């Protein structure tokens, strides 16, 4: 999907951060979890989604 397409723009608007994810977003998460800074973190699930996983919750 082209980032300039209407579909991509509409999808980006539905994400709390207001943009589509990039490969660098995922790469930074992978880099952190493979670094010594994350040596005490185990068994976690990380959603690299710009808040989309919680964006549909209405309070």
C-alpha positions as CSV (number, residue, x, y, z in Angstrom):
1,X,0.0,0.0,0.0
2,X,1.4,3.4,-1.0
3,X,1.7,5.7,2.0
4,X,0.1,8.5,-0.1
5,X,-3.0,6.4,-0.9
6,X,-6.3,7.4,0.6
7,X,-6.5,4.0,2.3
8,X,-3.1,4.6,4.0
9,X,-4.1,8.1,5.1
10,X,-7.4,6.8,6.6
11,X,-5.6,4.0,8.4
12,X,-3.1,6.4,9.8
13,X,-5.9,8.6,11.2
14,X,-7.2,5.6,13.1
15,X,-3.9,5.1,14.9
16,X,-3.5,7.1,18.1
17,X,0.0,8.4,17.0
18,X,-1.5,9.4,13.7
19,X,0.9,7.6,11.4
20,X,1.7,4.3,9.9
21,X,4.6,2.3,11.4
22,X,8.0,2.1,9.8
23,X,10.5,-0.8,9.8
24,X,12.7,1.4,12.0
25,X,10.0,1.4,14.7
26,X,10.2,-2.4,14.9
27,X,14.0,-2.3,14.6
28,X,14.4,-0.1,17.6
29,X,12.2,-2.4,19.7
30,X,14.3,-5.4,18.6
31,X,17.5,-3.5,19.3
32,X,16.4,-2.7,22.8
33,X,15.3,-6.2,23.6
34,X,18.6,-7.6,22.4
35,X,20.6,-5.1,24.3
36,X,22.1,-5.5,27.8
37,X,19.6,-2.9,29.0
38,X,16.9,-5.5,28.7
39,X,18.7,-8.3,30.5
40,X,16.0,-8.6,33.3
41,X,13.0,-8.6,30.9
42,X,11.6,-12.0,30.1
43,X,8.5,-13.4,28.5
44,X,7.0,-10.2,27.4
45,X,4.8,-9.3,24.4
46,X,5.4,-5.9,22.9
47,X,3.0,-4.4,20.4
48,X,4.8,-2.0,18.1
49,X,1.6,-0.5,16.8
50,X,1.5,3.2,17.6
51,X,-1.3,2.6,20.1
52,X,-3.6,0.8,17.6
53,X,-4.0,-2.1,20.0
54,X,-5.7,0.2,22.6
55,X,-7.0,2.9,20.2
56,X,-10.4,1.3,19.8
57,X,-11.2,1.2,23.5
58,X,-13.9,3.8,24.4
59,X,-14.1,5.0,27.9
